[in-house]
Amino acid sequence: MLLELFLAICMVESANNPLAIGDNGKSVGIVQIQKIVVDDINRFARTNYTYEDRTCPQKSKEMFMLYVTHWGEYYTRKTGRELTHRVVCDIWNGGATAPIRKEYNDHLRKNLDHYYNKVIREL
């Protein structure tokens, strides 16, 4: 499931361009990884990814898998529910705890819905 989703997210985020830069320079690479995500992965996985690694497709894939697996397991522990495409998309686009946040406003929910629908169309 995660590999297929990763490939769809690559297309949505960057049209599979490893040098893509978005969000006013904050997001980089094929899945548009932000520095805070690199820092988070290095913290919980005890890895040594660099910000430059975001332009490497293989390292971006590794970081994506580590991040959504870690936060997906957190989601499952907190909710007792299985990881779904929707949950992975919400984690990747809305932040680590997005799927369990209660304080969504309509604007954020619409953005997450829109993102999820784009990814599903790519699948």
Disulfide bonds with the S-S distance in Angstrom:
none
